[in-house]
């Protein structure tokens, strides 16, 4: 998929997130975190690119990428909780909360 769509395509981020979920459910937390981080990087990059562009509807598109970023951070926080790594959990949750508030998500 990356070779067809490119490494920074939102669909690649979705695939990486789903692979991460599989590893998460199998208890392979470090692999899950790796895939979640890769998806996180793509969504952050896409949000930045959209905000810098002059495309119509850019606000909603950027908001969606930020929402996906916050959701990934919440998934990662859950893994950190299961690993008893409260410092990384708190950090991920704080960033997710900041993004949710920024975009006005309930």
N, C-alpha and C positions, 0 to 999 in steps of 0.2 A: 504494500500500500504506500509506503514512504517513497519508493522509487517512482510510482505513478503520480502521486499527488504532491510530493515534496515533503520535507521533514517538518515544515511548520503549518501544515494544513489542519484545520479543526477536526476533520474526520480521523486523522491520524491520532489526535489527542483522545478522541472517543475510544478508539481501538486500544490505545495504551492504557486508558483507565479501566476498560473491561478486562484486559489481561491482568492488571494489578488486582482487580477484584477476585479473579480466580486464585491468584497466589495468596491473597488475604484469606480467603475461605479455606485454603489448604494449610493455613498456618505458617506459610513461608513469608513472614512479615518483611524481611529486608528486601526480598524481590518485589513484593507489592509496593513498598515505598519507592523503590527505584523506578518502577513503571509510573506510579503516581507523580513522582517528581518530573519525569519526562513529559507527561501530559500537562502538568502545571506550567512548565516552561513554555510550552506551545500556547496555552491559553493566555498567559501573561504577554507573550510576544504579540499575539493576535490582537489583544485588547489595546496594546500600545500602538500598533500599526493602524488600527481602525480609528483611534482617537486622533492620530496625526493626519489622517486622510481627510479629503473633502467629499467623501461619498455621502449620498443621502441615506438616512436611517442609520447613520453611524452610531448614534447614541444608544439605540436599542441593541445593536450588534455588540458594541463594547460592553454594555451591561450584561449581556448573555455570557461573554467570555469571562467577565469578572465573577458572575454568579457561579460558573463552572469552576473557577479558581477557588472560590470560597468553599464549595462543596468538596473539592479534592483535599483542601486543607483539613476539613472536618473528618474525612475518611482517614487521613494520615494521623490526626489527633487520636482517633479511636484506636488505631494500631499502637500508638505510643502509650495509650492508657493500658492496653493489654500487656504491653512490655514493661509496665510499671515505670515508664520514663516520663514522670510528671512535668519535668522542665520542658521537654520538647512538645509534650501534649499541650501545655499551657501556651506556649509560643504559637503553635499552629492554630489553636482555638482563638487566641487573641487576634491573629491576623485575619482569620475567617470572619470573626465578629466585626472587625473594622470594615472589611469589604462589604459584608451584608448591610451594615449601617450606611455606608457610602452610597450604595445603589438603592437603598430604601427597600430591601427585601424583608419580608415579615419573618 
